[in-house]
Amino acid sequence: MALQEEFKEYAEKAKSLPPATKDADKLILYGLYKQATVGSVNTNRPGFFSPTERAKWDAWKAVEGKSKEEAMTEYIAKVKQ
């Protein structure tokens, strides 16, 4: 199976993560997903009054510089956990 296809499969599986999944793990997945699909951060950091959006942006920024392939591979591994 090609990496792109496997990534799409695990992105679908991630939509039904167990309720016990920690927010920190969800943020890691979010950052890796955005890096794999969009690339490096291309927006300004959200303001102080948007804590959820700010946390998501920070998670994406934390994986900046990874190639799309690296981000996909790490995303798949994280969903498998």
MMTF fields as JSON, N, C-alpha, C and O atoms, coordinates in Angstrom:
{
  "mmtfVersion": "1.0.0",
  "mmtfProducer": "UNKNOWN",
  "numBonds": 323,
  "numAtoms": 324,
  "numGroups": 81,
  "numChains": 1,
  "numModels": 1,
  "chainsPerModel": [1],
  "groupsPerChain": [81],
  "chainIdList": ["A"],
  "bondAtomList": [4, 2, 8, 6, 12, 10, 16, 14, 20, 18, 24, 22, 28, 26, 32, 30, 36, 34, 40, 38, 44, 42, 48, 46, 52, 50, 56, 54, 60, 58, 64, 62, 68, 66, 72, 70, 76, 74, 80, 78, 84, 82, 88, 86, 92, 90, 96, 94, 100, 98, 104, 102, 108, 106, 112, 110, 116, 114, 120, 118, 124, 122, 128, 126, 132, 130, 136, 134, 140, 138, 144, 142, 148, 146, 152, 150, 156, 154, 160, 158, 164, 162, 168, 166, 172, 170, 176, 174, 180, 178, 184, 182, 188, 186, 192, 190, 196, 194, 200, 198, 204, 202, 208, 206, 212, 210, 216, 214, 220, 218, 224, 222, 228, 226, 232, 230, 236, 234, 240, 238, 244, 242, 248, 246, 252, 250, 256, 254, 260, 258, 264, 262, 268, 266, 272, 270, 276, 274, 280, 278, 284, 282, 288, 286, 292, 290, 296, 294, 300, 298, 304, 302, 308, 306, 312, 310, 316, 314, 320, 318],
  "bondOrderList": [1, 1, 1, 1, 1, 1, 1, 1, 1, 1, 1, 1, 1, 1, 1, 1, 1, 1, 1, 1, 1, 1, 1, 1, 1, 1, 1, 1, 1, 1, 1, 1, 1, 1, 1, 1, 1, 1, 1, 1, 1, 1, 1, 1, 1, 1, 1, 1, 1, 1, 1, 1, 1, 1, 1, 1, 1, 1, 1, 1, 1, 1, 1, 1, 1, 1, 1, 1, 1, 1, 1, 1, 1, 1, 1, 1, 1, 1, 1, 1],
  "groupList": [{"groupName": "MET", "atomNameList": ["N", "CA", "C", "O"], "elementList": ["N", "C", "C", "O"], "formalChargeList": [0, 0, 0, 0], "bondAtomList": [1, 0, 2, 1, 3, 2], "bondOrderList": [1, 1, 2], "singleLetterCode": "M", "chemCompType": "L-PEPTIDE LINKING"}, {"groupName": "ALA", "atomNameList": ["N", "CA", "C", "O"], "elementList": ["N", "C", "C", "O"], "formalChargeList": [0, 0, 0, 0], "bondAtomList": [1, 0, 2, 1, 3, 2], "bondOrderList": [1, 1, 2], "singleLetterCode": "A", "chemCompType": "L-PEPTIDE LINKING"}, {"groupName": "LEU", "atomNameList": ["N", "CA", "C", "O"], "elementList": ["N", "C", "C", "O"], "formalChargeList": [0, 0, 0, 0], "bondAtomList": [1, 0, 2, 1, 3, 2], "bondOrderList": [1, 1, 2], "singleLetterCode": "L", "chemCompType": "L-PEPTIDE LINKING"}, {"groupName": "GLN", "atomNameList": ["N", "CA", "C", "O"], "elementList": ["N", "C", "C", "O"], "formalChargeList": [0, 0, 0, 0], "bondAtomList": [1, 0, 2, 1, 3, 2], "bondOrderList": [1, 1, 2], "singleLetterCode": "Q", "chemCompType": "L-PEPTIDE LINKING"}, {"groupName": "GLU", "atomNameList": ["N", "CA", "C", "O"], "elementList": ["N", "C", "C", "O"], "formalChargeList": [0, 0, 0, 0], "bondAtomList": [1, 0, 2, 1, 3, 2], "bondOrderList": [1, 1, 2], "singleLetterCode": "E", "chemCompType": "L-PEPTIDE LINKING"}, {"groupName": "PHE", "atomNameList": ["N", "CA", "C", "O"], "elementList": ["N", "C", "C", "O"], "formalChargeList": [0, 0, 0, 0], "bondAtomList": [1, 0, 2, 1, 3, 2], "bondOrderList": [1, 1, 2], "singleLetterCode": "F", "chemCompType": "L-PEPTIDE LINKING"}, {"groupName": "LYS", "atomNameList": ["N", "CA", "C", "O"], "elementList": ["N", "C", "C", "O"], "formalChargeList": [0, 0, 0, 0], "bondAtomList": [1, 0, 2, 1, 3, 2], "bondOrderList": [1, 1, 2], "singleLetterCode": "K", "chemCompType": "L-PEPTIDE LINKING"}, {"groupName": "TYR", "atomNameList": ["N", "CA", "C", "O"], "elementList": ["N", "C", "C", "O"], "formalChargeList": [0, 0, 0, 0], "bondAtomList": [1, 0, 2, 1, 3, 2], "bondOrderList": [1, 1, 2], "singleLetterCode": "Y", "chemCompType": "L-PEPTIDE LINKING"}, {"groupName": "SER", "atomNameList": ["N", "CA", "C", "O"], "elementList": ["N", "C", "C", "O"], "formalChargeList": [0, 0, 0, 0], "bondAtomList": [1, 0, 2, 1, 3, 2], "bondOrderList": [1, 1, 2], "singleLetterCode": "S", "chemCompType": "L-PEPTIDE LINKING"}, {"groupName": "PRO", "atomNameList": ["N", "CA", "C", "O"], "elementList": ["N", "C", "C", "O"], "formalChargeList": [0, 0, 0, 0], "bondAtomList": [1, 0, 2, 1, 3, 2], "bondOrderList": [1, 1, 2], "singleLetterCode": "P", "chemCompType": "L-PEPTIDE LINKING"}, {"groupName": "THR", "atomNameList": ["N", "CA", "C", "O"], "elementList": ["N", "C", "C", "O"], "formalChargeList": [0, 0, 0, 0], "bondAtomList": [1, 0, 2, 1, 3, 2], "bondOrderList": [1, 1, 2], "singleLetterCode": "T", "chemCompType": "L-PEPTIDE LINKING"}, {"groupName": "ASP", "atomNameList": ["N", "CA", "C", "O"], "elementList": ["N", "C", "C", "O"], "formalChargeList": [0, 0, 0, 0], "bondAtomList": [1, 0, 2, 1, 3, 2], "bondOrderList": [1, 1, 2], "singleLetterCode": "D", "chemCompType": "L-PEPTIDE LINKING"}, {"groupName": "ILE", "atomNameList": ["N", "CA", "C", "O"], "elementList": ["N", "C", "C", "O"], "formalChargeList": [0, 0, 0, 0], "bondAtomList": [1, 0, 2, 1, 3, 2], "bondOrderList": [1, 1, 2], "singleLetterCode": "I", "chemCompType": "L-PEPTIDE LINKING"}, {"groupName": "GLY", "atomNameList": ["N", "CA", "C", "O"], "elementList": ["N", "C", "C", "O"], "formalChargeList": [0, 0, 0, 0], "bondAtomList": [1, 0, 2, 1, 3, 2], "bondOrderList": [1, 1, 2], "singleLetterCode": "G", "chemCompType": "PEPTIDE LINKING"}, {"groupName": "VAL", "atomNameList": ["N", "CA", "C", "O"], "elementList": ["N", "C", "C", "O"], "formalChargeList": [0, 0, 0, 0], "bondAtomList": [1, 0, 2, 1, 3, 2], "bondOrderList": [1, 1, 2], "singleLetterCode": "V", "chemCompType": "L-PEPTIDE LINKING"}, {"groupName": "ASN", "atomNameList": ["N", "CA", "C", "O"], "elementList": ["N", "C", "C", "O"], "formalChargeList": [0, 0, 0, 0], "bondAtomList": [1, 0, 2, 1, 3, 2], "bondOrderList": [1, 1, 2], "singleLetterCode": "N", "chemCompType": "L-PEPTIDE LINKING"}, {"groupName": "ARG", "atomNameList": ["N", "CA", "C", "O"], "elementList": ["N", "C", "C", "O"], "formalChargeList": [0, 0, 0, 0], "bondAtomList": [1, 0, 2, 1, 3, 2], "bondOrderList": [1, 1, 2], "singleLetterCode": "R", "chemCompType": "L-PEPTIDE LINKING"}, {"groupName": "TRP", "atomNameList": ["N", "CA", "C", "O"], "elementList": ["N", "C", "C", "O"], "formalChargeList": [0, 0, 0, 0], "bondAtomList": [1, 0, 2, 1, 3, 2], "bondOrderList": [1, 1, 2], "singleLetterCode": "W", "chemCompType": "L-PEPTIDE LINKING"}],
  "groupTypeList": [0, 1, 2, 3, 4, 4, 5, 6, 4, 7, 1, 4, 6, 1, 6, 8, 2, 9, 9, 1, 10, 6, 11, 1, 11, 6, 2, 12, 2, 7, 13, 2, 7, 6, 3, 1, 10, 14, 13, 8, 14, 15, 10, 15, 16, 9, 13, 5, 5, 8, 9, 10, 4, 16, 1, 6, 17, 11, 1, 17, 6, 1, 14, 4, 13, 6, 8, 6, 4, 4, 1, 0, 10, 4, 7, 12, 1, 6, 14, 6, 3],
  "groupIdList": [1, 2, 3, 4, 5, 6, 7, 8, 9, 10, 11, 12, 13, 14, 15, 16, 17, 18, 19, 20, 21, 22, 23, 24, 25, 26, 27, 28, 29, 30, 31, 32, 33, 34, 35, 36, 37, 38, 39, 40, 41, 42, 43, 44, 45, 46, 47, 48, 49, 50, 51, 52, 53, 54, 55, 56, 57, 58, 59, 60, 61, 62, 63, 64, 65, 66, 67, 68, 69, 70, 71, 72, 73, 74, 75, 76, 77, 78, 79, 80, 81],
  "secStructList": [7, 7, 2, 2, 2, 2, 2, 2, 2, 2, 2, 2, 2, 2, 6, 6, 7, 7, 6, 6, 7, 7, 2, 2, 2, 2, 2, 2, 2, 2, 2, 2, 2, 2, 2, 2, 2, 6, 7, 1, 7, 7, 1, 7, 7, 7, 7, 6, 6, 7, 2, 2, 2, 2, 2, 2, 2, 2, 2, 2, 2, 2, 6, 6, 6, 7, 7, 2, 2, 2, 2, 2, 2, 2, 2, 2, 2, 2, 2, 2, 7],
  "xCoordList": [0.849, 0.0, 0.895, 1.863, 0.559, 1.33, 1.132, 0.094, 2.133, 2.095, 0.873, 0.21, 0.575, -0.573, -1.877, -2.718, -2.044, -3.27, -3.368, -4.436, -2.24, -2.22, -2.525, -3.25, -1.967, -2.224, -3.72, -4.29, -4.352, -5.79, -6.598, -7.57, -6.185, -6.879, -6.794, -7.793, -5.605, -5.438, -6.049, -6.425, -6.153, -6.844, -8.327, -8.939, -8.895, -10.286, -10.425, -11.376, -9.469, -9.512, -9.377, -9.965, -8.617, -8.403, -9.686, -9.801, -10.638, -11.904, -12.717, -13.63, -12.385, -13.128, -12.183, -12.238, -11.32, -10.42, -11.229, -12.312, -10.71, -11.434, -11.604, -10.759, -12.684, -12.923, -11.806, -11.623, -11.07, -9.998, -8.728, -7.758, -8.727, -7.553, -7.258, -8.141, -6.025, -5.641, -5.611, -5.314, -5.923, -5.888, -4.494, -4.355, -3.461, -2.085, -1.819, -1.146, -2.341, -2.162, -2.949, -2.479, -4.135, -4.942, -4.232, -4.265, -3.59, -2.861, -1.664, -1.37, -0.976, 0.154, -0.353, 0.247, -1.46, -2.043, -2.453, -2.241, -3.038, -3.456, -2.254, -2.292, -1.198, 0.003, 0.597, 0.971, 0.682, 1.234, 0.334, 0.823, -0.984, -1.925, -1.777, -1.706, -1.73, -1.592, -0.259, -0.201, 0.803, 2.119, 2.111, 2.705, 1.434, 1.374, 0.49, 0.767, -0.563, -1.499, -1.278, -1.528, -0.809, -0.652, 0.819, 1.193, 1.645, 3.05, 3.284, 2.504, 4.341, 4.679, 3.613, 2.866, 3.559, 2.581, 2.579, 3.631, 1.385, 1.268, 0.31, -0.17, 0.041, -0.855, -0.2, 0.777, -0.751, -0.281, -0.848, -1.902, -0.137, -0.592, -1.87, -1.93, -2.899, -4.153, -3.935, -2.956, -4.853, -4.756, -4.981, -5.39, -4.706, -4.801, -6.222, -6.393, -7.222, -8.61, -9.152, -10.346, -8.277, -8.651, -7.727, -6.898, -7.861, -6.907, -6.89, -5.827, -8.035, -8.073, -7.337, -6.505, -7.653, -6.992, -5.492, -4.678, -5.147, -3.739, -2.981, -1.855, -3.601, -2.974, -2.792, -1.765, -3.783, -3.672, -2.553, -1.782, -2.468, -1.419, -0.048, 0.878, 0.086, 1.359, 1.762, 2.94, 0.777, 1.064, 1.569, 2.472, 0.996, 1.413, 2.817, 3.671, 3.041, 4.345, 5.446, 6.591, 5.106, 6.09, 6.674, 7.78, 5.948, 6.442, 6.884, 7.133, 6.975, 7.406, 8.787, 9.662, 8.97, 10.263, 10.296, 11.179, 9.344, 9.282, 8.756, 7.928, 9.247, 8.713, 7.306, 6.929, 6.546, 5.193, 5.243, 4.388, 6.244, 6.377, 6.681, 6.117, 7.582, 7.897, 6.654, 6.372, 5.919, 4.714, 3.673, 3.029, 3.501, 2.552, 2.947, 2.107, 4.229, 4.723, 4.518, 4.063, 4.849, 4.685, 3.2, 2.827, 2.362, 0.925, 0.368, -0.37, 0.72, 0.252, 0.684, -0.115, 1.952, 2.474, 1.706, 1.403, 1.398, 0.687, -0.738, -1.22, -1.417, -2.796, -2.775, -3.674, -1.761, -1.656, -1.518, -1.961, -0.901, -0.762, -2.129, -2.241],
  "yCoordList": [-1.183, 0.0, 1.248, 1.337, 2.17, 3.412, 4.242, 4.159, 5.033, 5.855, 6.769, 6.898, 7.4, 8.317, 7.598, 8.127, 6.393, 5.621, 5.206, 5.286, 4.76, 4.351, 5.555, 5.432, 6.706, 7.931, 8.249, 8.549, 8.186, 8.472, 7.486, 7.864, 6.223, 5.194, 5.513, 5.421, 5.886, 6.177, 7.522, 7.716, 8.441, 9.702, 9.421, 10.061, 8.473, 8.081, 7.404, 7.667, 6.526, 5.84, 6.837, 6.64, 7.894, 8.888, 9.636, 10.205, 9.637, 10.324, 9.618, 10.207, 8.359, 7.6, 7.106, 5.946, 8.007, 7.659, 7.42, 7.983, 6.59, 6.348, 7.642, 8.533, 7.753, 8.967, 9.263, 10.41, 8.239, 8.418, 9.027, 9.264, 9.281, 9.859, 11.231, 12.085, 11.435, 12.692, 13.834, 13.63, 15.034, 16.214, 16.44, 16.864, 16.157, 16.339, 15.44, 15.849, 14.218, 13.3, 13.777, 13.663, 14.306, 14.84, 16.017, 16.163, 16.856, 18.005, 17.547, 18.13, 16.513, 15.973, 15.472, 15.746, 14.74, 14.241, 15.392, 15.338, 16.429, 17.589, 18.226, 18.506, 18.449, 19.058, 18.235, 18.771, 16.933, 16.051, 16.01, 15.989, 16.0, 15.983, 17.241, 17.168, 18.396, 19.653, 19.713, 20.183, 19.242, 19.249, 18.337, 18.66, 17.191, 16.233, 16.713, 16.415, 17.449, 17.845, 19.253, 19.51, 20.173, 21.566, 21.944, 22.713, 21.39, 21.772, 22.663, 22.64, 23.435, 24.283, 25.341, 25.726, 25.8, 26.802, 27.985, 28.528, 28.371, 29.462, 30.556, 31.365, 30.564, 31.567, 32.188, 31.663, 33.3, 33.933, 33.193, 32.562, 33.278, 32.626, 33.306, 34.533, 32.504, 33.087, 33.865, 33.654, 34.756, 35.618, 34.9, 33.74, 35.613, 35.115, 34.645, 33.754, 35.232, 34.903, 33.713, 33.42, 33.04, 31.825, 30.685, 30.223, 30.229, 29.247, 27.919, 27.316, 27.458, 26.194, 26.321, 25.482, 27.381, 27.592, 27.829, 27.402, 28.502, 28.778, 27.478, 27.299, 26.571, 25.285, 24.449, 23.793, 24.478, 23.742, 24.315, 23.567, 25.639, 26.286, 25.927, 25.634, 25.95, 25.605, 24.17, 23.884, 23.26, 21.851, 21.718, 20.927, 22.48, 22.459, 23.061, 22.523, 24.16, 24.836, 23.935, 24.011, 23.084, 22.201, 21.172, 20.675, 20.854, 19.864, 20.515, 19.828, 21.834, 22.568, 22.086, 21.849, 21.946, 21.515, 20.042, 19.608, 19.267, 17.844, 17.762, 18.57, 16.784, 16.573, 15.993, 15.479, 16.077, 15.518, 14.016, 13.482, 13.338, 11.896, 11.565, 10.625, 12.348, 12.133, 12.341, 11.549, 13.404, 13.701, 12.599, 12.207, 12.097, 11.01, 9.762, 9.125, 9.415, 8.219, 8.336, 7.389, 9.479, 9.696, 9.701, 9.194, 10.273, 10.314, 8.882, 8.541, 8.068, 6.674, 5.945, 5.241, 6.115, 5.462, 5.915, 5.105, 7.2, 7.748, 7.213, 6.879, 7.125, 6.593, 5.118, 4.657, 4.385, 2.959, 2.776, 1.767, 3.755, 3.655, 3.659, 3.583],
  "zCoordList": [0.0, 0.0, 0.0, 0.755, -0.833, -0.921, 0.346, 1.003, 0.671, 1.884, 1.903, 2.932, 0.773, 0.685, 1.01, 1.737, 0.473, 0.716, 2.177, 2.784, 2.739, 4.139, 5.043, 6.03, 4.693, 5.454, 5.45, 6.498, 4.29, 4.193, 5.034, 5.688, 5.01, 5.79, 7.287, 8.0, 7.757, 9.175, 9.561, 10.717, 8.622, 8.896, 9.161, 10.016, 8.432, 8.671, 10.028, 10.764, 10.36, 11.655, 12.799, 13.862, 12.595, 13.651, 13.997, 15.082, 13.088, 13.35, 14.431, 15.009, 14.703, 15.72, 16.823, 17.233, 17.291, 18.386, 19.658, 19.819, 20.562, 21.822, 22.611, 22.528, 23.372, 24.161, 25.164, 25.571, 25.557, 26.544, 25.944, 26.663, 24.639, 23.993, 24.587, 24.666, 25.001, 25.638, 24.622, 23.445, 25.101, 24.236, 23.661, 22.514, 24.456, 23.974, 22.774, 21.828, 22.809, 21.678, 20.46, 19.327, 20.696, 19.587, 18.926, 17.704, 19.74, 19.189, 18.361, 17.317, 18.822, 18.047, 16.694, 15.655, 16.722, 15.47, 14.559, 13.348, 15.142, 14.353, 13.656, 12.458, 14.419, 13.854, 12.728, 11.685, 12.944, 11.906, 10.677, 9.548, 10.895, 9.778, 8.925, 7.698, 9.593, 8.854, 8.111, 6.975, 8.747, 8.093, 6.878, 5.85, 6.995, 5.89, 4.74, 3.578, 5.057, 4.01, 3.471, 2.293, 4.327, 3.915, 3.77, 2.884, 4.655, 4.696, 5.912, 6.863, 5.877, 7.022, 7.278, 6.378, 8.517, 8.95, 7.982, 7.642, 7.547, 6.583, 7.057, 6.264, 8.365, 8.939, 10.17, 10.703, 10.604, 11.835, 13.035, 12.951, 14.152, 15.374, 15.862, 15.943, 16.188, 16.686, 17.977, 18.692, 18.253, 19.422, 20.743, 20.786, 21.798, 23.162, 23.506, 24.338, 22.881, 23.197, 22.41, 22.459, 21.696, 20.966, 21.414, 20.63, 22.662, 23.187, 22.428, 22.278, 21.953, 21.221, 19.895, 19.551, 19.155, 17.862, 18.048, 17.229, 19.119, 19.424, 19.712, 19.248, 20.48, 20.802, 19.532, 19.357, 18.661, 17.4, 16.534, 15.933, 16.472, 15.69, 16.255, 15.499, 17.583, 18.233, 17.927, 17.714, 17.904, 17.59, 16.153, 15.88, 15.251, 13.852, 13.729, 13.024, 14.411, 14.363, 14.919, 14.475, 15.89, 16.524, 15.548, 15.763, 14.492, 13.526, 12.21, 11.219, 12.218, 11.029, 10.595, 11.428, 9.313, 8.785, 8.418, 7.678, 8.927, 8.546, 7.113, 6.691, 6.39, 5.042, 5.165, 6.218, 4.098, 4.113, 4.386, 5.093, 3.827, 4.019, 5.48, 6.04, 6.097, 7.517, 8.374, 9.273, 8.092, 8.863, 8.695, 9.668, 7.484, 7.242, 8.016, 8.65, 7.962, 8.646, 10.156, 10.797, 10.715, 12.156, 12.54, 13.598, 11.681, 11.933, 11.999, 12.924, 11.033, 10.989, 12.258, 12.876, 12.648, 13.849, 15.097, 15.972, 15.17, 16.341, 16.404, 17.487, 15.274, 15.27, 15.677, 16.381, 15.24, 15.6, 17.105, 17.652, 17.78, 19.246, 19.88, 21.104]
}
